[in-house]
Amino acid sequence: MNGINCYFKIRITAPGTRRAWFSAPSAETEAIAEPRVARPGAQKKLNRVCLPPFFFLTLFAGNFSAQEKCGVKNSAFMFDEELQYKVIYNWGPIWLESAYAAFTVKPANLNGKACYLFNGSGSTYPKYDWFYKVRDVFETYVDTESLRPLKFKAEILEGSKNDRHTYVFNNSAKKVYTIINHGKAPVAIDTVKINACSIDVLTAIYFARNIDYSTCKVRDTIGISLILDGKLYPIYVRYLGKEVFTSKELGKYNCIKFSPLLVEGSIFKKGEGMVVWVTNDKNKLPIYIETPITVGTIKVKLVSYKALRNVEEAKIN
């Protein structure tokens, strides 16, 4: 599969200011730094890019097999789709609806290439900002033909963290060029080697919705290559079979069930504790996610949607 060549030069604002961005062609960036790849046995702690409400971005990334041909034809979503979620914290008798998240798909153009523009945003409710404020925005430009990521950006405000990430993918050369700014720290520029199937966390949600799971057997593991926080992580999800799930907000659905391997983070327990349910139809809507954390449990519920591409065959009337 042919990739998209993304050569660029870099313009960077001073550390502590708001933005770093890419502009048009230069190949000199490839030699900026040595590639960094996270080894499978070295489960380093990530910073808060994975925390609520965007911790659940990572779990869909594991839902595609390590095939030589990673490109897929989209049949699961279309332009103008919108998904709305609420995030609930549970600890014993305590139940707090503390945050919300939204995902949208829009048409876009990047360097003359027709793209999907995926956007994911998440926020705590203002009344909980005193405890832990979250204002996150993620976006990715993705090739409409292959669903390969071309450019990823994230602005992450979580508690005292104020981070910015920009990744430009050179899929044909199997490299991604990264610019990462953690708060007031100096801007970190790097070139990371990837493989033919490496993908960012936001693209992974939509990529996974186009995978055929009909050949999976219960307890099968599906390997993935995830670019996260400027590093490459080889992880997996475990297929747990099919199950009927009842949503208080949306009704009853036939679902597919997974357990992704989590990389240890600030609040997450390493392992397969997280479970996700997606509709067992052509839409493959992520309906519900649940994961234990250091203290208590996080639950993420789909509460509304619009502009679905396909008929809801998984919904039980």
N, C-alpha and C positions, 0 to 999 in steps of 0.2 A: 504494500500500500504506500503510495506516495504521500509524504508529509507536506507541510507548508513551510517554506523557508522564511525565517523571521530574523533578519539581520538588522542591527539598529545601532544608533549612538545614544548616549545617556546624558540627560540633563538632570541634575540633582540639586535640590535646595539645601541650605545649610542644615546640619543636625538640629532637631527640635522643631523645625518648621513643618508645614502640613504635608508637602507632597514630593514624590519623586516620580518621574515618568520617562517613557521611551519616545523616541522620534525616529526619523528615517535613516537609511542604511549605512552600516559600518560593520565590518567583521572583527574589529579589534577587540571587542568585548569578550570573545571566547577565551582569551588568555588572561583574563583578570585574576582568576584564582583557581586553585586546584579543586576538582569536583569533590563533593562530600556525599557519601552514601551511608545511611544508617545500616549497620549490620543487624541481621535477624536476632542475634543473641544479645545485642547491646540495646536494651529497652531503656533509652534515655527519657527523662521527663521532658515533655513538651511544655512550652509556655501556653498561655491561656487561649490560644486560637481555637482550642477544642471545647471550651467551656460553654455553659448554657448562654443563649438558646441555640448555639451552633454546634454543640457537641455532637448532635445527631447527623451532621453532614458526613462524618467519617464512616458511618456504618453502612451506607449504601455503596460505598466505593468498592466493597469486597464482592459485589455480586456479579462479576464476570469472570469467565474462565481464562486461563493463560493460553489463549489460542494464538497461533501465528498471525492470523488475520484478525485485528482488533476492531476494525471499522464495522459499524452496523448501520442499517437503514432504519431511520426513525419511523415507528408506527405507533408510538405510545402517547405522544403529546403534539400540540400544535401551537402556533403563535397565539398570544393573548391568554394562554392558560394562567390561572392564578390559584395558588394553594395557601390557605391560612391555617396556622396552628396556634394552640395555646400550650404553655409549659407550666406544669404543676409540680410543686415540691411536696413530698410526703415523708413525715417522720412520726411514726406511731399515730396518735390522734390528730396530729397537725397536718392540715391540707391547705396549701397556699397556691393559688393561681398567680404566679409571680412574673410571667413574661409571655411574649408572643413573637411569632415569626411569620414571614411571608415569602413565597417564591413565585417569580413571574418569568414568562418567556416572551421576548419581543424580537421583531426582525431588526437586523443591523447589517452594517457593511464595514469590514476592516481591510484596508489596503486593497480595495477592489474585490474582496472575497465576500460572497453572501454568507451571513452568519446568523446563528441564534445568539441572542444576548440573554444569558441567564442572570437573574438577580435574586439574591437572597438577603433579606434584612431581618434583624432581630433586636428586640429591646425589652428591658425590664419595664414594668409599669412604674410611672413616676413616684408612686407612694413607697416603692421599695428601693429607690435610688440611694437613699441614705445608707442602706445596708450593703448593696452591691450593684452599682450602676453598669448597665450593658447597653451599648449602642453600636451594633455591628452592621456592616454592609459588605457583601461579597458580590462580585460579578465576574463572568467569564464570557469571552467571545469564542464561539465554537463553530467549526466547519459544518454546514448543513448537510453535506454529503456523507462525511465519515464520522461525525460526532467527535472529532479530535479537537482538544482545546488549542486555541491559538494565543490567547492572552487572558491572564487571570489577575484580578486586583482585589484587595481586601483592605478595609479600614476597620480596625478592631479597637473599640473602647470598652474595656472590661475592668471595673474597679480602678486601680491605679495604672493599669496598662493602657497605652495609647500607641498601637503598632500599625504599620502600613506595609503591605506586601504587594509586589508586582512581579509576575512571572511571564516571560515571553517564550513560547515553545517553538523550537526548531525540530519538528518531528522527523524530518528526513535525516537530519544529522544525529538524532537521538540525544538532544541536549535541551535544557531549559535554562534561560538566563534569568537570574533572580536579583531583585533589589528589595532589601528588607530593612526597615527602620523600627527599632524597638525604643519607643519613647524618645528620650534625648540622647541615646547612644549613637555613635557614628553609624552612618548608613553602611550596611554590609552588602557587597556586590559579589556574586558568585556565578559559576557555571556548573551545573549539576548534570551528570550523565544519567539518562533515563533509558528505558527500553521501549520497544515498539508499542507497548500497552500502557505505559505510565499515564496517569490522569490526575487532575486536581480534584479537590473534594466536592466542589459544586458541580462540575461536569459529571462526576461519578454518579450523582443522583439520577440524572436523566439518561446516562449511558446504561445504567443498571435496569432501567425500566424497559429497555428494548432487548433484554436477554431472554432466551427461551429456557425456562427452568424445567421443562417437562421431562428431561432426561436425568435430572438429579435424583439421587436416592437419599433417604433420611440418614443423617450424620455425615454425608459427603462434605468435604471442605473444598472451597473454591479460592485459589490463590489470586492475589491482586498486587499491583504496584502503585503505591499512593505517594504523590509528591505533597508533602505537608511541612510547613514551617521551613521551607528551603532544603529539605532532606527527602530522600527516597526511602520509603518503608515497605518491605515485603511482608504483607499480613494476609489474613484470610477471613472468610465467614464460613460458618457451618450451617448447612441446610437442615432445617428441623421439620420439614414436611408441610402439610396443609391443615388448616384449622378454620373454623367459623369464629369470627370475631364480631362482637356487638358493640357498636359505638352509641353512646347516649345521644350524641348530637346528630349522627348521620344514619343510624340504623345498623342492620346486620349484613355482613359480607363474608363470602368465601375468600380466604386469604392464604398467602404463602408466608412461612415463618422462618426467620433467620436468627443466628447468634453470631455477631462479629467479634473477632479478637480485638480487644482494646489495647492500645499503647498506653502505658501508665502516664497519668497526668496529675494535675494538682489536686483533683477531687475524685478521680476515677480509680477503681480497683482494676488492676491488670487481669485480663482473662476474658472469658466468654459470658459474663453476667448480663450484658445488654441483649435484649430481644426486640425484634422489629417485625411488624405485620404489614404486608402490602397486598392489595387486592389481586386475586387470581383471575385476571382478565387482561385484555390488551393495554389498558391504561396503567396497570401496576401502580396504583396510587399508594404512597406510604400513609397508612391509616393511623398507626399507633406505635410508639416506641417506649420502652421501659428499661431503666438501668439503675442498679444500685450505685451509690456514691459513698464517700467516706462516712457520712452521717445521713441516713435516710435514702430516699429513692426519688429519681426524676422520671416524670411521665410526660410524654409529648403526644397531643391529640390533634388530628386533623378536624377542623370545625367547619370549614366551608371551602368551596372550590367553584371555578367556572371555566367555561371554554374547554371542556374535555374533548379529546379527539374521537374517542370511541364510545359506543354504547356501554353502559355499566352492566356488563354481564355477570359480574361477581356479586352484585347486590341482590339480597334475598328479600323479596316482597313480603 
